[in-house]
Every structure is written in structure tokens, then in C-alpha cells.
């Protein structure tokens, strides 16, 4: 629980930092995809598609805090959606049969209908979550970041601010010095 709190706090620090919104967008996108993909099932080897995505995360300059945050959130969400994902995967059983014949996709576990359904959920959720985070990042930077930074500057200067303890708490949480 403490680790999730630290990841959320680091994500809010990224919103106030100089990280570009596209870095947070791509971090959210890749984290969501990785959360729904089987990265390393215990009975099989690692998934090549997941390893390629991890390599892209390391090569492209994305925000790692959002990758890990959305990886954790969507991994929990994938556990909850395992039953519906199996039903969706059974609807695409022809695609699963085709993936069984292609070695790369078979190694990525897409021949299993449950993993295929989770991957399809990930392909739908990843752009949605990424767009929401991109818009939230832009909204937060336009409306709240400058106000918090101004109140933090007044607080450091010794000027009177409404609710100084609340301003200190918000500045600590958002990582504003």
C-alpha cells in the first residue's frame, strides 16, 4: 500500500515537474499495455511482446513513474476482469487458432483465449487511459500548478497565506519546493 502511495505521489510530482505531457502519455500507454499482457507466466517463458514493450519503455524517454503506476493498477484490474476476458477471448477463438500457428504470437501466449482477451482489453484501455492522463496533465499545469507555486513562494517569504498547513501539505505532496 505504501508503494502505491509513493507511485501516486511520484506521478503528481511529474505533473509539477518539467516532464513533457507526451512522456506521461506514453508512460501511461505502455504501463496499461504491460498490465494487461502476460509478462512472465510461471508455467511458460517470458512473452516476447512484453519484453519488446519493456525495451521500448527503456529506450524511449517516457515517465517511468506512470509506467509503474499504471502497470500495477491494470495488473490488479486484469485479475478482476479475468472472467470477462476469457469470454471475449472465446469469441475470438479463430484469432487464437491463427496465433497458435505463428510462433512469435504463440510465445506471446495469444493462443490462450484468456490472455488474448486480456490483451484485447489492454488494447482498448491503453489509449483511453493515456488520453485521460494527457488531458489531466495539461489541465493541472494550466489551472493549479502556478497557483500552488505562488502560494509556496509566499509561504517561504513569510507572508500570510490562508491555511498555511494545507499549503505546506499540498506543496509536499506535489513536490513543489
Backbone as a chain_set.jsonl record, in Angstrom:
{"seq": "XXXXXXXXXXXXXXXXXXXXXXXXXXXXXXXXXXXXXXXXXXXXXXXXXXXXXXXXXXXXXXXXXXXXXXXXXXXXXXXXXXXXXXXXXXXXXXXXXXXXXXXXXXXXXXXXXXXXXXXXXXXXXXXXXXXXXXXXXXXXXXXXXXXXXXXXXXXXXXXXXXXXXXXXXXXXXXXXX", "coords": {"N": [[0.824, -1.188, 0.0], [1.961, 1.208, 0.791], [3.843, 1.487, -1.216], [2.237, 1.908, -3.473], [1.167, 4.361, -2.737], [3.519, 5.912, -2.821], [4.093, 5.742, -5.559], [1.88, 7.077, -6.657], [2.306, 9.598, -5.547], [4.749, 10.231, -6.782], [3.853, 10.369, -9.385], [2.238, 12.665, -9.268], [4.247, 14.453, -8.682], [5.524, 14.411, -11.101], [3.651, 15.708, -12.637], [3.982, 18.299, -11.791], [6.55, 18.78, -12.487], [9.122, 19.305, -14.989], [8.578, 17.409, -16.877], [7.503, 16.385, -20.03], [4.153, 16.44, -21.338], [3.716, 14.436, -23.255], [5.47, 12.457, -22.489], [4.355, 11.491, -20.138], [1.962, 10.624, -21.237], [2.853, 8.516, -22.979], [4.051, 6.873, -21.065], [1.841, 6.134, -19.501], [0.39, 4.785, -21.47], [2.115, 2.607, -22.223], [2.414, 1.388, -19.709], [-0.215, 0.581, -19.142], [-0.663, -1.243, -21.232], [1.31, -3.157, -20.592], [0.329, -4.003, -18.156], [-1.94, -5.481, -18.8], [-0.932, -7.458, -20.442], [0.486, -10.774, -20.471], [3.391, -10.938, -18.806], [5.446, -12.615, -17.718], [4.476, -15.554, -17.42], [4.21, -18.204, -15.014], [4.319, -20.925, -15.778], [5.188, -20.881, -18.376], [7.636, -19.397, -20.597], [9.078, -16.04, -20.847], [7.051, -13.449, -22.294], [7.445, -12.443, -25.621], [6.386, -10.103, -26.779], [5.796, -8.51, -24.549], [8.383, -8.206, -23.562], [9.496, -6.713, -25.634], [7.977, -4.374, -25.378], [8.847, -3.538, -22.845], [11.502, -3.03, -23.468], [11.099, -0.873, -25.251], [10.072, 0.993, -23.458], [12.332, 1.504, -21.962], [14.071, 2.529, -23.892], [12.788, 4.69, -25.199], [12.193, 7.916, -23.976], [10.24, 7.878, -21.582], [7.914, 8.598, -18.904], [8.735, 6.961, -16.092], [7.478, 6.607, -13.642], [4.716, 6.811, -14.185], [4.511, 4.597, -15.827], [5.013, 2.423, -14.057], [2.999, 2.879, -12.151], [0.574, 2.607, -13.637], [0.999, 0.063, -14.599], [0.81, -1.468, -12.255], [-1.841, -0.821, -11.421], [-3.41, -1.678, -13.612], [-2.683, -4.338, -13.692], [-3.88, -5.331, -11.399], [-6.503, -4.752, -12.176], [-6.718, -6.464, -14.357], [-6.75, -8.909, -13.083], [-9.235, -8.812, -11.895], [-10.865, -8.677, -14.141], [-10.619, -11.169, -15.311], [-12.478, -13.258, -15.812], [-14.48, -12.073, -17.632], [-12.613, -11.501, -19.664], [-11.88, -14.018, -20.531], [-14.266, -14.816, -21.698], [-14.407, -12.958, -23.804], [-12.1, -13.662, -25.169], [-12.826, -16.226, -26.015], [-14.713, -15.579, -27.908], [-13.095, -14.707, -29.908], [-11.861, -16.999, -30.901], [-11.009, -17.99, -33.356], [-8.983, -16.187, -34.055], [-7.249, -16.844, -31.989], [-6.574, -19.437, -32.75], [-5.206, -18.905, -35.111], [-3.067, -17.439, -34.056], [-1.838, -19.466, -32.67], [-0.587, -20.848, -34.667], [1.423, -19.163, -35.525], [4.657, -18.716, -34.559], [5.841, -16.555, -33.032], [3.631, -15.155, -31.982], [2.454, -17.234, -30.626], [4.339, -17.722, -28.636], [3.927, -15.402, -27.277], [1.701, -15.95, -25.908], [-0.814, -15.608, -26.979], [-2.317, -17.578, -28.023], [-3.785, -18.654, -26.049], [-7.003, -18.26, -24.887], [-7.771, -16.723, -22.689], [-5.565, -15.007, -22.151], [-5.51, -13.736, -24.593], [-7.956, -12.37, -24.578], [-7.484, -10.61, -22.408], [-5.403, -9.121, -23.507], [-6.742, -7.879, -25.596], [-8.516, -6.31, -24.111], [-6.576, -4.651, -22.989], [-5.612, -3.344, -25.277], [-7.783, -1.768, -25.838], [-8.149, -0.229, -23.497], [-5.678, 1.077, -23.067], [-5.175, 3.366, -24.9], [-7.303, 4.974, -24.03], [-6.848, 5.441, -21.235], [-4.381, 6.721, -21.465], [-4.957, 9.049, -22.934], [-6.688, 10.317, -21.134], [-4.904, 10.786, -18.989], [-3.089, 12.493, -20.272], [-4.72, 14.725, -20.86], [-5.433, 15.392, -18.237], [-2.949, 16.086, -17.188], [-2.317, 18.369, -18.719], [-4.468, 20.029, -17.925], [-4.026, 20.233, -15.144], [-1.536, 21.524, -15.075], [-2.148, 23.978, -16.219], [-4.187, 25.094, -14.59], [-3.69, 24.624, -11.746], [-0.946, 24.321, -10.978], [0.633, 26.702, -11.135], [-0.697, 28.315, -9.28], [-0.283, 26.893, -6.882], [2.516, 27.019, -6.753], [2.902, 29.757, -6.458], [1.659, 30.204, -3.974], [3.369, 28.678, -2.397], [5.714, 30.128, -2.682], [4.971, 32.525, -1.397], [4.59, 31.513, 1.162], [7.16, 30.696, 1.864], [8.355, 33.153, 1.896], [7.339, 34.234, 4.143], [4.981, 35.531, 4.174], [1.515, 36.004, 4.889], [-0.657, 33.344, 4.424], [-3.702, 31.844, 3.482], [-4.681, 29.134, 5.413], [-1.988, 27.846, 6.104], [-0.88, 25.338, 6.784], [-2.221, 23.585, 5.131], [-1.348, 24.421, 2.638], [1.38, 23.835, 2.895], [1.205, 21.045, 3.112], [0.091, 20.371, 0.601], [2.128, 21.333, -1.092], [4.223, 19.695, -0.289], [3.186, 17.184, -1.057], [2.855, 17.432, -3.85], [5.432, 17.927, -4.549], [6.594, 20.442, -4.745], [9.001, 22.818, -4.344]], "CA": [[0.0, 0.0, 0.0], [2.861, 2.349, 0.849], [4.471, 1.612, -2.531], [1.244, 2.543, -4.348], [1.128, 5.765, -2.339], [4.719, 6.564, -3.341], [3.959, 5.856, -7.007], [0.916, 8.155, -6.94], [2.97, 10.86, -5.221], [5.722, 10.5, -7.836], [3.111, 10.795, -10.572], [1.881, 14.072, -9.09], [5.482, 15.225, -8.825], [5.773, 14.543, -12.541], [2.741, 16.72, -13.17], [4.502, 19.632, -11.484], [7.924, 18.906, -12.964], [9.275, 19.711, -16.378], [8.323, 16.28, -17.776], [6.558, 16.75, -21.083], [2.926, 15.646, -21.278], [3.788, 13.246, -24.099], [6.179, 11.427, -21.735], [3.359, 10.906, -19.249], [1.043, 9.918, -22.128], [3.451, 7.24, -23.393], [4.227, 6.054, -19.872], [0.541, 5.567, -19.177], [0.038, 3.849, -22.54], [2.911, 1.389, -22.098], [2.099, 0.754, -18.428], [-1.505, -0.09, -19.267], [-0.467, -2.433, -22.067], [2.068, -4.156, -19.838], [-0.518, -4.529, -17.091], [-2.877, -6.468, -19.332], [-0.209, -8.535, -21.113], [1.227, -11.697, -19.6], [4.81, -10.624, -18.946], [6.227, -13.824, -17.461], [3.684, -16.573, -16.725], [5.079, -19.135, -14.301], [4.494, -22.208, -16.45], [5.834, -20.664, -19.675], [8.715, -18.42, -20.577], [8.638, -14.645, -20.974], [6.333, -13.063, -23.503], [8.299, -11.569, -26.437], [5.768, -8.78, -26.979], [6.009, -7.765, -23.307], [9.797, -7.831, -23.49], [9.696, -5.62, -26.597], [7.411, -3.161, -24.772], [9.758, -3.111, -21.775], [12.634, -2.413, -24.159], [10.682, 0.446, -25.739], [9.964, 1.886, -22.304], [13.683, 1.9, -21.554], [14.746, 3.282, -24.956], [12.084, 5.967, -25.351], [12.246, 8.681, -22.729], [8.898, 8.003, -21.022], [7.894, 8.794, -17.464], [8.707, 5.626, -15.504], [6.505, 6.578, -12.553], [3.4, 6.489, -14.73], [4.562, 3.212, -16.314], [4.86, 1.505, -12.939], [1.701, 3.088, -11.528], [-0.478, 2.004, -14.437], [1.269, -1.373, -14.637], [0.217, -2.036, -11.043], [-3.296, -0.662, -11.41], [-4.051, -2.521, -14.612], [-2.458, -5.744, -13.333], [-4.988, -5.646, -10.499], [-7.733, -4.734, -12.973], [-6.745, -7.672, -15.19], [-7.17, -10.015, -12.229], [-10.687, -8.679, -11.715], [-11.527, -8.903, -15.43], [-10.177, -12.431, -15.905], [-13.653, -13.98, -16.321], [-14.935, -11.468, -18.884], [-11.577, -11.609, -20.695], [-11.983, -15.367, -21.071], [-15.418, -14.818, -22.612], [-14.026, -12.206, -25.005], [-11.129, -14.486, -25.885], [-13.54, -17.318, -26.683], [-15.354, -15.016, -29.093], [-12.041, -14.565, -30.911], [-11.131, -18.272, -30.917], [-10.345, -18.106, -34.661], [-7.729, -15.439, -33.943], [-6.373, -17.629, -31.119], [-6.062, -20.554, -33.553], [-4.211, -18.334, -36.016], [-1.901, -17.092, -33.238], [-1.166, -20.714, -32.3], [0.223, -21.275, -35.805], [2.538, -18.218, -35.688], [5.477, -18.96, -33.355], [6.042, -15.343, -32.223], [2.395, -14.886, -31.247], [2.238, -18.35, -29.694], [5.202, -17.456, -27.485], [3.344, -14.275, -26.552], [0.561, -16.521, -25.193], [-2.082, -15.201, -27.563], [-3.093, -18.752, -28.393], [-4.668, -18.893, -24.913], [-8.107, -17.314, -25.041], [-7.792, -15.786, -21.558], [-4.553, -13.978, -22.381], [-5.923, -12.961, -25.773], [-8.999, -11.445, -24.127], [-6.857, -9.552, -21.612], [-4.653, -8.258, -24.422], [-7.724, -7.041, -26.303], [-8.92, -5.283, -23.151], [-5.464, -3.705, -22.879], [-5.567, -2.518, -26.492], [-8.88, -0.795, -25.766], [-7.981, 0.657, -22.343], [-4.422, 1.844, -23.084], [-5.318, 4.726, -25.43], [-8.244, 5.754, -23.215], [-6.163, 5.89, -20.028], [-3.304, 7.641, -21.842], [-5.564, 10.339, -23.301], [-7.181, 10.932, -19.901], [-3.748, 11.311, -18.257], [-2.555, 13.63, -21.03], [-5.617, 15.863, -20.632], [-5.317, 15.763, -16.83], [-1.661, 16.755, -17.037], [-2.452, 19.723, -19.267], [-5.399, 20.777, -17.08], [-3.387, 20.519, -13.87], [-0.475, 22.513, -15.263], [-2.721, 25.28, -16.549], [-5.02, 25.677, -13.55], [-3.298, 24.503, -10.356], [0.485, 24.329, -10.661], [1.122, 28.064, -10.893], [-1.278, 28.801, -8.02], [0.43, 26.251, -5.773], [3.876, 27.545, -6.692], [2.818, 31.116, -5.92], [1.397, 30.11, -2.53], [4.586, 28.174, -1.764], [6.654, 31.245, -2.635], [4.508, 33.41, -0.331], [4.796, 30.841, 2.435], [8.595, 30.769, 2.151], [8.717, 34.548, 2.154], [6.81, 34.619, 5.444], [3.705, 36.231, 4.034], [0.365, 35.284, 5.421], [-1.393, 32.576, 3.433], [-4.829, 31.134, 4.067], [-4.424, 27.729, 5.727], [-0.595, 27.535, 5.754], [-0.592, 23.9, 6.909], [-2.753, 22.935, 3.946], [-0.435, 24.761, 1.542], [2.597, 23.036, 3.104], [0.887, 19.657, 2.792], [-0.055, 20.264, -0.853], [3.45, 21.515, -1.711], [4.997, 18.47, -0.039], [2.64, 16.086, -1.838], [3.119, 17.655, -5.264], [6.863, 18.047, -4.761], [6.932, 21.827, -5.074], [9.937, 23.362, -3.35]], "C": [[0.874, 1.261, 0.0], [3.533, 2.574, -0.501], [3.518, 2.27, -3.514], [1.124, 4.027, -4.026], [2.334, 6.526, -2.898], [4.649, 6.728, -4.853], [2.991, 6.976, -7.384], [1.55, 9.512, -6.644], [4.003, 11.222, -6.286], [5.035, 10.914, -9.13], [2.692, 12.255, -10.446], [3.109, 14.972, -9.129], [5.81, 15.428, -10.298], [4.863, 15.583, -13.157], [3.255, 18.124, -12.902], [5.909, 19.833, -12.013], [7.944, 19.369, -14.417], [9.105, 18.546, -17.353], [7.249, 16.69, -18.778], [5.297, 15.893, -20.971], [2.965, 14.4, -22.159], [4.537, 12.124, -23.397], [5.226, 10.721, -20.766], [2.336, 10.116, -20.058], [1.603, 8.549, -22.507], [3.695, 6.315, -22.204], [2.937, 5.38, -19.453], [0.143, 4.512, -20.198], [0.79, 2.529, -22.375], [2.625, 0.659, -20.785], [0.781, 0.004, -18.467], [-1.383, -1.342, -20.121], [0.275, -3.526, -21.307], [1.244, -4.769, -18.711], [-1.48, -5.595, -17.578], [-2.177, -7.628, -20.032], [0.383, -9.505, -20.096], [2.727, -11.465, -19.8], [5.658, -11.884, -18.792], [5.361, -14.82, -16.702], [4.604, -17.645, -16.136], [5.323, -20.43, -15.069], [5.174, -22.076, -17.805], [6.963, -19.655, -19.507], [8.185, -17.007, -20.731], [7.957, -14.389, -22.312], [7.199, -12.123, -24.336], [7.705, -10.182, -26.653], [5.957, -7.923, -25.728], [7.464, -7.338, -23.175], [10.134, -6.702, -24.468], [9.153, -4.313, -26.029], [8.296, -2.639, -23.64], [11.003, -2.465, -22.373], [12.303, -1.035, -24.698], [10.57, 1.453, -24.606], [11.345, 2.383, -21.891], [14.392, 2.751, -22.599], [14.113, 4.655, -25.148], [12.055, 6.645, -23.99], [10.831, 8.916, -22.206], [9.006, 8.197, -19.516], [7.699, 7.438, -16.79], [7.725, 5.514, -14.342], [5.11, 6.231, -13.053], [3.374, 5.078, -15.31], [4.29, 2.256, -15.168], [3.509, 1.658, -12.248], [0.604, 2.383, -12.322], [-0.234, 0.516, -14.675], [0.629, -2.048, -13.43], [-1.291, -1.967, -11.03], [-3.953, -1.604, -12.396], [-3.753, -4.002, -14.397], [-3.537, -6.19, -12.353], [-6.321, -5.688, -11.247], [-7.836, -5.974, -13.854], [-7.125, -8.9, -14.371], [-8.678, -9.993, -12.009], [-11.429, -9.043, -13.002], [-11.148, -10.225, -16.079], [-11.351, -13.223, -16.495], [-14.199, -13.371, -17.613], [-13.901, -11.548, -20.01], [-11.584, -12.994, -21.32], [-13.155, -15.469, -22.037], [-15.115, -14.074, -23.906], [-13.039, -13.012, -25.835], [-11.777, -15.652, -26.603], [-14.279, -16.816, -27.917], [-14.365, -14.86, -30.244], [-11.21, -15.847, -30.986], [-10.451, -18.517, -32.268], [-9.014, -17.376, -34.675], [-6.738, -16.191, -33.052], [-5.79, -18.818, -31.879], [-4.982, -20.067, -34.52], [-2.93, -17.982, -35.256], [-1.141, -18.34, -32.797], [-0.254, -21.199, -33.417], [1.436, -20.377, -36.034], [3.4, -18.299, -34.429], [5.647, -17.733, -32.451], [4.806, -15.051, -31.377], [2.066, -16.02, -30.28], [3.102, -18.177, -28.447], [4.708, -16.282, -26.656], [2.06, -14.665, -25.834], [-0.779, -16.043, -25.73], [-2.893, -16.389, -28.047], [-4.019, -19.169, -27.248], [-5.765, -17.83, -24.934], [-8.174, -16.313, -23.889], [-6.792, -14.658, -21.74], [-4.897, -13.114, -23.589], [-7.001, -11.954, -25.398], [-8.438, -10.308, -23.296], [-6.073, -8.584, -22.49], [-5.601, -7.348, -25.194], [-8.281, -5.958, -25.383], [-7.834, -4.211, -23.012], [-5.364, -2.79, -24.083], [-6.685, -1.486, -26.523], [-8.613, 0.234, -24.661], [-6.744, 1.548, -22.429], [-4.575, 3.223, -23.708], [-6.259, 5.59, -24.598], [-7.561, 6.307, -21.958], [-5.089, 6.925, -20.357], [-3.857, 9.018, -22.206], [-6.08, 11.059, -22.056], [-6.013, 11.517, -19.098], [-3.127, 12.516, -18.959], [-3.402, 14.874, -20.767], [-5.538, 16.339, -19.18], [-4.021, 16.517, -16.567], [-1.738, 18.196, -17.553], [-3.35, 20.593, -18.389], [-4.737, 21.168, -15.769], [-2.323, 21.596, -14.02], [-1.022, 23.892, -15.559], [-3.421, 25.897, -15.347], [-4.406, 25.671, -12.161], [-1.811, 24.67, -10.072], [0.981, 25.728, -10.332], [0.567, 28.639, -9.591], [-0.569, 28.188, -6.823], [1.851, 26.788, -5.643], [3.896, 28.965, -6.123], [2.563, 31.086, -4.417], [2.618, 29.584, -1.792], [5.626, 29.283, -1.665], [6.268, 32.222, -1.536], [4.76, 32.801, 1.045], [6.267, 30.884, 2.838], [9.022, 32.187, 2.495], [8.188, 35.031, 3.5], [5.521, 35.395, 5.355], [2.586, 35.347, 4.563], [-0.379, 34.63, 4.265], [-2.552, 31.924, 4.152], [-4.465, 29.669, 4.235], [-2.988, 27.317, 5.375], [-0.265, 26.047, 5.863], [-1.102, 23.135, 5.703], [-1.873, 23.209, 2.729], [0.855, 23.955, 1.673], [2.362, 21.571, 2.732], [0.763, 19.46, 1.279], [1.287, 20.415, -1.554], [4.324, 20.288, -1.48], [4.514, 17.34, -0.929], [2.96, 16.234, -3.317], [4.591, 17.877, -5.563], [7.309, 19.432, -5.184], [7.826, 22.368, -3.974], [9.767, 24.845, -3.2]], "O": [[0.581, 2.24, -0.686], [3.77, 3.717, -0.893], [3.94, 3.108, -4.311], [0.994, 4.855, -4.928], [2.193, 7.645, -3.389], [5.097, 7.745, -5.382], [3.247, 7.734, -8.319], [1.358, 10.467, -7.397], [4.123, 12.389, -6.657], [5.573, 11.721, -9.889], [2.78, 13.007, -11.417], [3.025, 16.123, -9.558], [6.311, 16.48, -10.695], [5.255, 16.27, -14.1], [3.002, 19.04, -13.684], [6.417, 20.954, -11.991], [6.926, 19.766, -14.984], [9.447, 18.672, -18.529], [6.224, 17.266, -18.413], [5.372, 14.738, -20.55], [2.312, 13.405, -21.842], [4.278, 10.952, -23.672], [5.287, 9.503, -20.6], [1.888, 9.055, -19.622], [0.914, 7.537, -22.375], [3.557, 5.099, -22.33], [2.929, 4.203, -19.093], [-0.382, 3.46, -19.833], [0.182, 1.459, -22.385], [2.6, -0.571, -20.761], [0.661, -1.08, -17.898], [-1.936, -2.387, -19.776], [-0.102, -4.696, -21.377], [1.443, -5.93, -18.355], [-1.8, -6.523, -16.835], [-2.779, -8.689, -20.199], [0.74, -9.105, -18.988], [3.262, -11.772, -20.865], [6.495, -12.181, -19.645], [5.48, -14.936, -15.483], [5.652, -17.951, -16.703], [6.424, -20.978, -15.015], [5.688, -23.063, -18.331], [7.204, -19.137, -18.416], [6.972, -16.796, -20.744], [8.256, -15.032, -23.318], [7.651, -11.101, -23.821], [8.437, -9.194, -26.704], [6.249, -6.732, -25.836], [7.747, -6.228, -22.724], [10.959, -5.84, -24.166], [9.782, -3.264, -26.171], [8.471, -1.429, -23.497], [11.503, -1.47, -21.848], [13.125, -0.123, -24.618], [10.925, 2.621, -24.765], [11.507, 3.544, -21.515], [15.217, 3.597, -22.255], [14.815, 5.662, -25.248], [11.905, 5.979, -22.965], [10.279, 10.006, -22.36], [10.066, 7.984, -18.928], [6.632, 6.833, -16.898], [7.196, 4.432, -14.086], [4.399, 5.448, -12.423], [2.33, 4.425, -15.292], [3.437, 1.376, -15.28], [2.93, 0.667, -11.803], [-0.203, 1.649, -11.753], [-1.186, -0.222, -14.931], [-0.022, -3.084, -13.568], [-1.957, -2.938, -10.67], [-4.94, -2.261, -12.067], [-4.507, -4.848, -14.878], [-4.053, -7.303, -12.462], [-7.161, -6.549, -10.986], [-8.936, -6.482, -14.074], [-7.748, -9.826, -14.89], [-9.318, -11.043, -11.945], [-12.499, -9.649, -12.953], [-11.337, -10.39, -17.285], [-11.22, -13.799, -17.575], [-14.366, -14.088, -18.599], [-14.269, -11.651, -21.181], [-11.323, -13.133, -22.515], [-13.057, -16.128, -23.073], [-15.52, -14.51, -24.983], [-13.131, -13.042, -27.062], [-11.333, -16.035, -27.685], [-14.449, -17.566, -28.878], [-14.753, -14.88, -31.412], [-9.987, -15.786, -31.119], [-9.419, -19.186, -32.32], [-8.033, -17.869, -35.23], [-5.536, -16.185, -33.316], [-4.629, -19.17, -31.671], [-3.97, -20.738, -34.72], [-1.829, -18.204, -35.761], [0.068, -18.281, -32.575], [0.737, -21.881, -33.158], [2.391, -20.802, -36.683], [2.922, -17.983, -33.339], [5.601, -17.863, -31.228], [4.922, -14.735, -30.192], [1.465, -15.787, -29.231], [2.654, -18.45, -27.334], [5.029, -16.174, -25.473], [1.402, -13.821, -25.224], [-1.778, -16.07, -25.011], [-4.047, -16.225, -28.443], [-4.941, -19.957, -27.458], [-5.476, -16.635, -24.991], [-8.591, -15.172, -24.09], [-7.115, -13.492, -21.514], [-4.614, -11.917, -23.611], [-6.965, -10.81, -25.85], [-8.861, -9.163, -23.451], [-6.075, -7.376, -22.251], [-5.295, -6.177, -25.419], [-8.496, -4.824, -25.813], [-8.132, -3.02, -22.929], [-5.068, -1.603, -23.944], [-6.551, -0.443, -27.163], [-8.827, 1.43, -24.863], [-6.759, 2.666, -21.914], [-4.138, 4.197, -23.096], [-6.047, 6.796, -24.47], [-7.68, 7.494, -21.653], [-4.907, 7.892, -19.617], [-3.284, 10.038, -21.824], [-5.927, 12.275, -21.934], [-6.121, 12.629, -18.58], [-2.687, 13.457, -18.299], [-2.868, 15.947, -20.487], [-5.571, 17.541, -18.917], [-4.007, 17.482, -15.804], [-1.274, 19.125, -16.891], [-3.037, 21.756, -18.136], [-4.868, 22.309, -15.325], [-2.221, 22.487, -13.177], [-0.406, 24.888, -15.18], [-3.274, 27.093, -15.097], [-4.583, 26.649, -11.435], [-1.457, 25.132, -8.988], [1.685, 25.913, -9.339], [1.265, 29.36, -8.879], [-0.284, 28.885, -5.849], [2.334, 26.989, -4.529], [4.813, 29.325, -5.385], [3.174, 31.848, -3.666], [2.878, 30.005, -0.665], [6.344, 29.369, -0.669], [7.138, 32.706, -0.811], [5.107, 33.514, 1.986], [6.589, 31.085, 4.009], [9.94, 32.395, 3.289], [8.548, 36.118, 3.952], [5.017, 35.873, 6.371], [2.709, 34.126, 4.663], [-0.689, 35.273, 3.262], [-2.415, 31.497, 5.299], [-3.991, 29.035, 3.293], [-2.784, 26.526, 4.454], [0.559, 25.549, 5.096], [-0.495, 22.148, 5.289], [-1.676, 22.331, 1.89], [1.371, 23.447, 0.677], [3.216, 20.936, 2.112], [1.278, 18.482, 0.739], [1.561, 19.697, -2.516], [5.077, 19.883, -2.366], [5.325, 16.61, -1.498], [3.304, 15.25, -3.971], [4.964, 18.003, -6.73], [8.296, 19.576, -5.905], [7.445, 22.374, -2.803], [10.471, 25.469, -2.407]]}, "num_chains": 1, "name": "protein.A"}
